[in-house]
Amino acid sequence: MAISFDLSGKGALVTGANTGIGQAIAVALAEAGADVAVAGRSEPTETLQLIEATRRKAVNIRADLGSIEPVQRVVDEALAELGRIDILVNNAGIIRRADLLDFSEEDWDAVNDTNLKSLFFLSQAAARHMVQRGASGQSNGKIINIASLLTFQGGIRVPSYAAAKSGVGGVTKAMANELAPKAVQVNAIAPGYISTNNTAALRSDEERSRQILDRIPTGRWGKPEDIAGAAVFLASPASDYVTGHILAVDGGWLAR
């Protein structure tokens, strides 16, 4: 029996898809056949154009996921435009850097509200639709959370980010346990050091960048496109028996 990575007829909702990893995932899902709604604070013009170039429907939903206030509206608008949500990718996230002894409550709350709290409640809202819709004998939905190497490690000068991404790993497993009997699979991808806006400061620090590259067996920074294949796999029927898993796409960093 052929393994299917085909997403034709599926509806996908991707948060934080303006650039970087989110954009690469949104476009890859469209290339695999899904119609895609993207949710974020800014107008993702390039992302929408790239999705439309695949001849799939592209929908923009403006929402600031720094709070849970827009969560239900995001799901409702995606459903109104796509007719269904089969795939949710929780990619929206922020990072704040400061020494541990100087780290502020504001930066702690901002990162955890965006990276963890909104992720959970958006997943909850989407999962209600997935479970209610149902589909005997097949997956009712896929939730893919974007974790981090700091789901497994502590990092330096990013305590709120490490806490939030550790939480993403835990809540991924918790959601998977409860939703698996309802035929909804929940998994996470933990990107390694990827060349995005979030890592610009690290890449511009010559010494720190060299230290990072020295530890990566593949010897290079990752590209957003390196995450896309893993996302399509976890969104597709090929992963129907995979749930509660955190897939590291890191060039071998954790193996080192």
N, C-alpha and C positions, 0 to 999 in steps of 0.2 A: 504494500500500500504506500503510495507516495506521501511524503511528509509535506504538509501545506504551510507555506508562509504567506499565502494569499489573504489580503485584507479587503477584497472587493465587497462592497455593500456594507462595510463597517463604518461607524461614526467614531471619531477620536477627538478628545479634548486634551489639549496640551497647554500647560501654563508656562509663562516665562519663555516664550518662543521667539523673542525679538531678534536675538543673536545667539551665537555659540551652540551649546549642547541642545538647548530647547529647539532652536531653529533646525538643526540637523535632524533631530528626531521627528519633528513635524513633517519635514519634507520627505524623510524616508518612509513614514507611514503612508503618506500620499502616494509615493512611488509604488508602494505595495498594494495600493488600491483603495485606501480609506479616504473618506471625506474628513476634513480636519477643521476644528474650531480652535483658535488660539486665544488665550486669555492673558492679559497683562496690562500694565499701566500706560504703555505707549503704543503708538500705531506701528505695527510690525510690517511696514510696507513691503520690504524685500521678501520676508517670509511668505506673505500672502501671494506675491507674484510667483515665487518658486513653487508653491503648492498648485497654483492655477496652471502653471506650465506643465504639470503632470496630467492635466485635464480632470483633476478632482476638485470638489467644492472647497473653497476656503472661506472661513468665517472669522471675523475679528470681534472679540468681546473685550471692551475696556473695563478693567477692574483692578483695584489696588488690593492685593492679597496680604497687605500688611495688617489687616484685621479680617475677621470672619464675616463682616457685614455683607459683602457682596456674594458670598458663597452660593446661596440658593439661587440668586439671580443668574449667576454664571451657568449653573446647571440648567436652569429653565431656558435661558437664551440658546444654549447649545442644543437642547432638545427641540426647541422651536425651529431652529435652522437646519439641523441635521436629521431630525426625526428619531434619533436614537443615540445613546452613548454606549459603545461597546468597549472603548478603551479610554482610560484616564491616565495621563502622564503628569505627575506632580513634579515639575522641574523648577518652578519659581523659587528663587532664594536670594538671600543677600548675605554679605559677610562684613564684619567689623573687626578691625585689628587694633589692639592696644596691649600694653604690658598688663599682666594679671593684676598687679597691685594698683593699677590706675583704671581698670575696666569699669565702665559706668553701668548703672541700672538701665539707663535708656538704651544703650547698645545691647545689653543682655535681652531686654524685652523685645526690641525691634527684630532681632535675628530669630528668636524663638517663636514669636508671633507669626512671622512669615514662613519660616522653614519647617515648623513643626505643627503649630496650632492650626493654621489655615490648611495645611496638607491633610490633617486628620479630618477636619470637618467638611472639606471638599470631597474627600474620599467617601465619607459617610453619606453625603447627599447624592453622589453618583451611584454608590452601591445600592441605595434604596431603589433607584430606578432599575438598575441591573437585576436585582433580586425580584422586583415586582414584575418585570417584563418576562423573565424566565424563558427557558428553552429546553425542553426535555431532551436528555441525551447529549447535550453539548454545553460548552462554556457559556455562561450568561454574561461574562464580562472579565476584563483584565484591568487591574490597577498596577501601575508601575511608578514606584517612588524613586527619586534620585537621591541616593545616599552619598557617601564620600569615603575616602580612605580614613577620614576622621570618625567614621562609624566604628572603626577598629582601633584608632590611635588617638593620642591627645593633641597633637599639633603644638604649635608655638604661637603665642599672642592672639589666639582665636578661641577663647574659652566658651563663648556663647555658641559659636559655630560647631565646635566639637560636641557640646551638650545637645544641640539640636539634631545634628546628624547621627549621634548615638541614639537619640530618641527615634529618629526615622527608622533605624534598624529594628528597634524594639516594637514600634507600632506596626511596622510591616508584618512582623511575625504574629502579633496579636490579631490584626485584621485577617490575616491568612487563616488562622485557626477558626475564626468564627464564620468566615465567608466561604471556606472550602466546601462545607456541606451544602451550600446554596449555589455551587458551581461558579463561583467568582474567584479567580486566582489573583493573589496579591504578591508581588515580588519587588525587589529593588535592584537598581544598578548603582554600584559604587565606582564612579570614575576615578582614575588616577590623576596625575598631574596633566591637565588638559590646557591647551593654549586658548584661553578665553579672557574676557574682561576681568573676571574674578582673580585670575592669576597674573595679571599684568605687573603688579608690584614685585612678585617673586621672580618673574622672568627678567625684569629690569635690574635686579640685584645680581650682579655677575657672580659673586661668590656663592650666594644661595642657589642660584640656578645651576651652577656647576656641581654643587653638593647633591642636588636632586638628580641630575642626569647621571652622576656617578653611581647612584643606587638603582637606577632603572635598567634591568637587563636588556631591554630593547634599545636603550641608548638615545631615546628622543622623547620630547614632550608629545603627549597625545594630541590628536585633532578631534574636534567635535564629531566628525564623521565616524571616528572609531567607536563611538557610543551607539551610533544609529543601528548597526546590525543587531546588537544585543536587544535594543528596544523593539525592533521588528519581531525578533524571535519571541520575546516575552509577550507581545501583543497578539501573536498568531496561534492557530490551532496546534502548531508544533510544540507549544509549551503547556498544553492542557493538563499535564500531570506534574507541572512544576509550580509550587506555591510555597510562600514563606522563605524564599531564597534571596540572598544578597549576592549578586553577581559582580565581582570585581573586574573591571576593565581597566587595567593599570600598567600594562607593559611588563608585568612581573614584579612590580614593587613589593607587594606583600609576600611573595615567595622568597624575596631576598632577605 
